[in-house]
């Protein structure tokens, strides 16, 4: 059974027009559905290796962060990842990897020492961003993010998940800056 009306034909026409304008807006390079505007003259991005200068944390921390940043750019932009001299350049180091208690509890009769219910893992990354097309957009800035874990958890057991969560937010913040 086929129903044809002026109303449904008009609806289809409106859908086609909307799709046309969306494809034009996304292909011009100025508008991005990720919320970041990338000028059309920016074609390449270089992401240098981020080394762990914090002195602690897992041995592959810098490598994981570098790969997460590269993956995010490849998945969310049309920029070509290059080995050197990109239009956009990201370099830096991991400068902080710290755990701190965030929810201390009072001592009890059977435990005279205060304990903590939550511990916070914080990672800080120093980013040197160079925009070769617009020097005013370049920056040198630290980005920090954290994730909490409970006292019943051992850091060595939850560390990979915490790092993944923290890296996701750090990469998102850097990308949006």
C-alpha positions as CSV (number, residue, x, y, z in Angstrom):
1,X,0.0,0.0,0.0
2,X,1.5,3.3,-1.1
3,X,0.4,6.7,0.3
4,X,1.4,9.8,-1.6
5,X,0.5,13.2,-0.5
6,X,1.7,16.7,-0.9
7,X,2.6,16.7,2.8
8,X,4.9,13.7,2.6
9,X,6.5,15.0,-0.6
10,X,7.2,18.3,1.1
11,X,8.7,16.5,4.1
12,X,11.1,14.6,1.9
13,X,12.1,17.7,0.1
14,X,12.9,19.5,3.4
15,X,15.0,16.5,4.5
16,X,17.0,16.6,1.3
17,X,17.6,20.3,1.6
18,X,18.7,20.0,5.2
19,X,21.1,17.2,4.3
20,X,22.5,19.3,1.5
21,X,23.2,22.2,3.8
22,X,24.7,19.9,6.5
23,X,27.1,18.4,3.9
24,X,28.1,21.9,2.7
25,X,28.7,23.1,6.2
26,X,30.8,20.1,7.2
27,X,32.9,20.0,4.0
28,X,34.0,23.6,4.1
29,X,36.4,23.0,6.9
30,X,35.3,25.9,9.0
31,X,32.5,24.2,11.0
32,X,33.1,21.0,12.9
33,X,30.5,18.8,14.5
34,X,32.9,18.2,17.4
35,X,32.4,21.9,18.3
36,X,35.9,22.9,17.3
37,X,36.5,25.3,14.4
38,X,39.4,24.4,12.3
39,X,40.3,26.9,9.6
40,X,40.4,25.4,6.0
41,X,44.1,26.3,5.6
42,X,45.0,23.9,8.5
43,X,45.7,20.5,7.0
44,X,48.3,18.7,9.2
45,X,48.9,18.0,12.9
46,X,52.2,16.9,14.5
47,X,52.0,15.2,18.0
48,X,55.3,14.7,19.6
49,X,56.1,12.1,22.2
50,X,55.0,13.1,25.6
51,X,57.5,11.7,28.2
52,X,56.8,11.1,31.8
53,X,58.9,13.6,33.7
54,X,56.9,13.1,36.9
55,X,59.2,10.5,38.2
56,X,56.4,8.0,39.1
57,X,53.6,6.2,37.4
58,X,53.7,3.3,35.0
59,X,56.6,3.2,32.5
60,X,54.2,3.5,29.5
61,X,52.3,6.5,30.8
62,X,53.8,9.0,28.3
63,X,53.3,6.6,25.4
64,X,49.7,5.9,26.4
65,X,48.9,9.6,26.6
66,X,50.6,10.3,23.2
67,X,48.7,7.6,21.5
68,X,45.4,8.7,23.1
69,X,45.9,12.3,21.8
70,X,46.8,11.0,18.3
71,X,43.8,8.7,18.2
72,X,41.4,11.5,19.2
73,X,42.7,13.9,16.5
74,X,42.4,11.1,13.9
75,X,38.9,10.2,14.9
76,X,37.6,13.8,15.3
77,X,39.2,15.8,12.5
78,X,40.2,15.5,8.9
79,X,43.8,16.6,9.7
80,X,46.6,14.5,8.5
81,X,48.9,13.2,11.2
82,X,52.6,14.0,10.2
83,X,55.9,13.0,11.8
84,X,57.2,16.6,11.9
85,X,56.4,20.3,11.1
86,X,52.6,20.1,11.1
87,X,50.4,23.2,10.7
88,X,49.4,22.4,14.3
89,X,52.0,21.0,16.7
90,X,51.6,19.5,20.1
91,X,54.5,18.7,22.4
92,X,55.1,18.4,26.1
93,X,55.6,16.2,29.1
94,X,53.7,14.5,31.9
95,X,54.8,16.7,34.8
96,X,52.5,15.3,37.6
97,X,51.3,11.9,38.8
98,X,50.1,12.2,42.3
99,X,47.8,10.4,44.8
100,X,46.2,12.3,47.6
101,X,43.5,11.4,50.2
102,X,40.3,13.3,49.6
103,X,37.7,11.8,52.0
104,X,39.4,11.3,55.4
105,X,37.5,9.6,58.2
106,X,37.9,10.0,61.9
107,X,39.8,7.5,64.0
108,X,37.7,4.8,65.7
109,X,38.1,3.0,68.9
110,X,39.7,0.0,67.3
111,X,41.8,2.1,64.9
112,X,43.4,5.1,66.5
113,X,44.7,6.4,63.1
114,X,42.5,8.4,60.7
115,X,42.0,6.7,57.4
116,X,40.6,7.8,54.0
117,X,37.6,6.5,52.1
118,X,38.7,7.9,48.8
119,X,42.1,8.6,47.2
120,X,42.5,10.8,44.2
121,X,44.9,10.1,41.3
122,X,45.8,13.3,39.5
123,X,47.8,13.5,36.3
124,X,49.2,16.9,35.0
125,X,50.4,17.3,31.4
126,X,52.4,20.3,30.2
127,X,51.4,21.1,26.6
128,X,53.2,23.3,24.2
129,X,50.9,24.0,21.3
130,X,52.1,25.8,18.2
131,X,49.8,27.0,15.5
132,X,52.0,27.8,12.5
133,X,49.3,29.7,10.8
134,X,48.2,31.9,13.7
135,X,50.9,32.5,16.4
136,X,48.3,34.2,18.7
137,X,46.5,30.9,19.1
138,X,49.7,29.1,20.4
139,X,50.0,28.4,24.1
140,X,52.2,26.7,26.7
141,X,49.8,25.4,29.5
142,X,49.4,22.7,32.1
143,X,46.3,20.5,32.0
144,X,45.2,18.4,35.0
145,X,42.5,15.9,35.6
146,X,41.8,13.3,38.3
147,X,39.9,10.2,39.2
148,X,39.0,8.8,42.6
149,X,39.2,5.3,43.9
150,X,37.9,3.7,47.2
151,X,40.0,2.5,50.1
152,X,38.9,-1.0,49.4
153,X,40.7,-0.8,46.0
154,X,44.4,-1.1,45.4
155,X,45.9,1.4,43.0
156,X,47.9,-1.2,41.1
157,X,44.6,-3.0,40.4
158,X,42.5,0.1,39.2
159,X,45.4,2.2,37.8
160,X,44.8,1.3,34.2
161,X,41.1,2.2,34.3
162,X,41.9,5.4,36.2
163,X,44.5,6.4,33.7
164,X,42.2,5.7,30.8
165,X,39.5,7.9,32.4
166,X,41.9,10.7,33.1
167,X,43.5,10.6,29.7
168,X,40.1,10.8,28.0
169,X,39.4,14.1,29.8
170,X,42.8,15.5,29.4
171,X,42.7,14.9,25.6
172,X,39.2,16.4,25.4
173,X,40.3,19.5,27.3
174,X,43.5,19.9,25.1
175,X,41.5,19.4,21.9
176,X,38.9,21.9,22.9
177,X,41.5,24.5,24.0
